[in-house]
Amino acid sequence: MKLLIVEDEPEMLESLKEFAVEEGYQCDVANNLSKALERTGLYDYDCIILDINLPDGSGFDLLETLHKEDKSDGVIILSARNSLDDKLKGLGLGADDYLTKPFYFSELNARVKAIIRRKQYKTNKIVHYSNLIIEPDQHAIGINERENRLSLTKKEYAILTYLINNHKRVLTKVALAEYIWGDFVDEAQSFDFLFSQIRNLKRKLKDAGAQVEIKNIYGVGYQIKSI
């Protein structure tokens, strides 16, 4: 598995490189935005570990470029700023996760593995569920023979497809959080984001005329049902 580490602080960059080598990842590095753009233009990465504050720009600029080029690299944002606005902006631009400094490398590793696990979980086979059409290779979900496409963040897409692939089961909030954020993620924070993502999903599905509903199973978790 190949990582790109984008970090301008020399000590943090060296620590991240040591972590990647110890975990057996192949690793490229960039200490500014221009080098990061050069690397992502040349290579595809399983995961990009991305600092927001860079000397010649912002990590958000890299996210926007990846989005415009329709790149599928996984992205974990690292930031010293524990700002909800920054988190929502990063996730809205296509980041898979957001980790606030300081952090434990075990938690970072769990989140990297969660992203890689989700990438491996995908298949190119088109999946039909009720009036939804899931196209994994396009990272898209359409309604009624693809005439309308849901506009979803990466996390919303991951949650929805995981619910659909397990539609016969009730998934606990812990199972969903571990699938999306990794095994060692801080539970309280993850559940807050999980609840927010599911609220958004319910609204988007209803507004688009999807004939499915995400049901709260009281005291247990969530299950998706045709309606």
C-alpha positions as CSV (number, residue, x, y, z in Angstrom):
1,M,0.0,0.0,0.0
2,K,1.3,3.4,-1.0
3,L,1.0,6.6,1.1
4,L,1.7,10.2,0.4
5,I,2.6,12.3,3.4
6,V,2.1,16.1,3.0
7,E,3.5,17.9,6.0
8,D,5.7,21.0,6.3
9,E,6.9,20.6,9.9
10,P,10.3,18.6,9.6
11,E,9.9,16.7,12.9
12,M,6.3,15.7,12.2
13,L,7.2,14.7,8.7
14,E,10.1,12.5,9.9
15,S,7.8,10.9,12.5
16,L,5.1,10.2,9.9
17,K,7.7,8.6,7.6
18,E,9.0,6.4,10.4
19,F,5.4,5.3,11.2
20,A,4.8,4.5,7.6
21,V,8.0,2.4,7.2
22,E,7.3,0.5,10.5
23,E,3.8,-0.4,9.3
24,G,5.1,-1.7,6.0
25,Y,3.7,1.1,3.7
26,Q,5.5,2.5,0.7
27,C,5.8,6.2,1.3
28,D,6.3,9.4,-0.7
29,V,6.6,12.8,1.0
30,A,5.9,16.5,0.1
31,N,6.6,19.4,2.4
32,N,4.5,22.0,0.4
33,L,1.5,22.2,-1.8
34,S,3.3,22.4,-5.2
35,K,5.3,19.2,-4.5
36,A,2.1,17.5,-3.4
37,L,0.3,18.5,-6.6
38,E,3.3,17.2,-8.6
39,R,3.2,13.9,-6.8
40,T,-0.6,13.4,-7.1
41,G,-0.4,14.3,-10.8
42,L,2.1,11.5,-11.4
43,Y,0.9,8.7,-9.0
44,D,-2.2,7.3,-7.4
45,Y,-2.1,6.7,-3.7
46,D,-4.0,4.4,-1.4
47,C,-4.1,7.1,1.2
48,I,-2.8,10.7,1.5
49,I,-2.0,12.1,4.9
50,L,-2.6,15.8,4.4
51,D,-1.7,18.8,6.6
52,I,-4.0,21.8,6.0
53,N,-1.5,24.6,6.7
54,L,1.2,24.6,4.1
55,P,3.8,27.3,3.3
56,D,2.5,27.9,-0.3
57,G,-1.2,27.2,0.1
58,S,-3.7,25.1,1.8
59,G,-4.4,21.4,1.9
60,F,-7.9,22.3,0.9
61,D,-6.5,23.4,-2.5
62,L,-5.1,19.9,-3.0
63,L,-8.5,18.4,-2.1
64,E,-10.2,20.6,-4.7
65,T,-7.7,19.5,-7.4
66,L,-8.2,15.8,-6.5
67,H,-12.0,16.4,-6.8
68,K,-11.7,18.2,-10.2
69,E,-9.5,15.4,-11.6
70,D,-11.9,12.8,-10.2
71,K,-9.1,11.0,-8.3
72,S,-9.9,8.2,-5.9
73,D,-7.0,8.6,-3.5
74,G,-8.1,8.3,0.1
75,V,-7.4,11.4,2.2
76,I,-6.9,11.9,6.0
77,I,-6.6,15.5,7.0
78,L,-4.2,16.3,9.8
79,S,-4.7,19.7,11.5
80,A,-3.9,21.5,14.7
81,R,-7.2,23.3,14.3
82,N,-10.1,21.4,16.0
83,S,-12.7,23.4,14.1
84,L,-16.0,22.0,13.1
85,D,-16.1,24.3,10.1
86,D,-12.7,23.0,8.9
87,K,-13.9,19.4,9.4
88,L,-17.1,19.9,7.5
89,K,-15.2,21.7,4.7
90,G,-12.6,19.0,4.4
91,L,-15.2,16.2,4.3
92,G,-17.3,18.2,1.9
93,L,-14.3,18.5,-0.5
94,G,-13.9,14.7,-0.5
95,A,-11.6,13.9,2.4
96,D,-12.3,10.6,4.1
97,D,-11.3,11.5,7.6
98,Y,-10.1,14.4,9.8
99,L,-7.6,13.9,12.7
100,T,-6.7,16.7,15.1
101,K,-3.1,17.1,16.3
102,P,-1.8,15.8,18.6
103,F,-2.8,12.2,17.9
104,Y,-1.8,8.7,18.6
105,F,-0.1,6.9,15.7
106,S,-2.2,3.8,16.5
107,E,-5.3,5.8,15.8
108,L,-3.8,7.2,12.6
109,N,-2.9,3.6,11.5
110,A,-6.5,2.4,12.3
111,R,-7.9,5.2,10.1
112,V,-5.5,4.5,7.2
113,K,-6.5,0.8,7.4
114,A,-10.2,1.7,7.4
115,I,-9.7,3.7,4.2
116,I,-7.8,0.9,2.5
117,R,-10.4,-1.7,3.7
118,R,-13.2,0.4,2.1
119,K,-11.2,0.6,-1.1
120,Q,-10.7,-3.1,-1.2
121,Y,-14.4,-3.7,-0.3
122,K,-15.6,-1.9,-3.5
123,T,-16.5,-3.8,-6.6
124,N,-17.1,-2.6,-10.2
125,K,-20.4,-4.5,-10.3
126,I,-23.5,-2.3,-10.5
127,V,-25.8,-2.9,-7.6
128,H,-29.6,-2.3,-7.6
129,Y,-31.6,-1.8,-4.4
130,S,-35.1,-0.7,-4.6
131,N,-35.0,2.3,-7.0
132,L,-31.3,3.0,-6.2
133,I,-28.5,2.2,-8.7
134,I,-25.1,2.0,-7.2
135,E,-22.1,2.3,-9.5
136,P,-19.0,1.7,-7.4
137,D,-16.5,2.4,-10.1
138,Q,-18.1,5.9,-10.5
139,H,-18.6,6.4,-6.8
140,A,-22.2,7.3,-7.7
141,I,-25.7,6.4,-6.7
142,G,-28.5,7.2,-9.0
143,I,-32.3,7.2,-8.6
144,N,-34.7,5.6,-11.1
145,E,-32.4,4.3,-13.8
146,R,-29.7,6.9,-13.0
147,E,-31.9,9.9,-14.1
148,N,-31.0,11.6,-10.9
149,R,-27.8,11.2,-8.9
150,L,-27.4,11.7,-5.2
151,S,-24.9,14.3,-4.3
152,L,-23.0,12.6,-1.4
153,T,-19.8,13.1,0.5
154,K,-17.4,10.2,0.7
155,K,-18.5,9.3,4.2
156,E,-22.2,9.5,3.3
157,Y,-21.6,7.2,0.2
158,A,-19.6,4.8,2.4
159,I,-22.4,4.6,5.0
160,L,-25.2,4.2,2.5
161,T,-23.4,1.5,0.5
162,Y,-22.5,-0.4,3.7
163,L,-26.1,-0.3,4.9
164,I,-27.3,-1.5,1.5
165,N,-24.8,-4.4,1.3
166,N,-26.0,-5.4,4.8
167,H,-29.7,-4.6,4.3
168,K,-30.9,-7.8,5.9
169,R,-29.0,-6.9,9.1
170,V,-29.3,-4.3,11.8
171,L,-26.0,-2.6,12.1
172,T,-24.9,-1.2,15.4
173,K,-23.5,2.4,15.7
174,V,-20.2,0.8,16.8
175,A,-20.1,-1.4,13.6
176,L,-20.8,1.5,11.4
177,A,-18.3,3.8,13.2
178,E,-15.6,1.1,13.0
179,Y,-16.2,0.5,9.3
180,I,-16.1,4.2,8.5
181,W,-13.5,5.6,10.9
182,G,-11.4,2.6,12.0
183,D,-11.2,0.3,15.0
184,F,-9.6,2.7,17.5
185,V,-11.4,5.9,16.7
186,D,-12.6,8.0,19.6
187,E,-16.2,6.8,20.0
188,A,-17.9,9.9,21.3
189,Q,-16.6,12.1,18.5
190,S,-17.3,9.4,15.9
191,F,-20.9,8.8,17.0
192,D,-21.6,12.6,16.8
193,F,-20.3,12.6,13.2
194,L,-22.2,9.3,12.4
195,F,-25.5,10.8,13.6
196,S,-24.9,13.9,11.6
197,Q,-24.1,11.9,8.4
198,I,-27.1,9.7,8.8
199,R,-29.4,12.7,9.3
200,N,-28.0,14.2,6.1
201,L,-28.5,10.9,4.3
202,K,-32.1,10.6,5.4
203,R,-32.8,14.1,4.1
204,K,-31.1,13.6,0.8
205,L,-32.8,10.2,0.1
206,K,-36.2,11.7,0.9
207,D,-35.6,14.8,-1.2
208,A,-34.4,12.7,-4.2
209,G,-37.5,10.4,-4.1
210,A,-35.5,7.3,-3.1
211,Q,-37.8,4.4,-2.2
212,V,-35.7,3.4,0.8
213,E,-35.5,4.6,4.4
214,I,-32.8,4.3,7.0
215,K,-34.6,3.2,10.1
216,N,-33.5,3.7,13.7
217,I,-33.8,0.4,15.6
218,Y,-34.1,1.7,19.1
219,G,-31.3,0.5,21.4
220,V,-29.6,-1.4,18.6
221,G,-28.6,0.6,15.6
222,Y,-29.7,1.2,12.0
223,Q,-31.2,-0.8,9.1
224,I,-32.1,0.3,5.5
225,K,-35.5,-0.8,4.2
226,S,-37.4,-0.5,0.9
227,I,-40.6,1.5,1.2
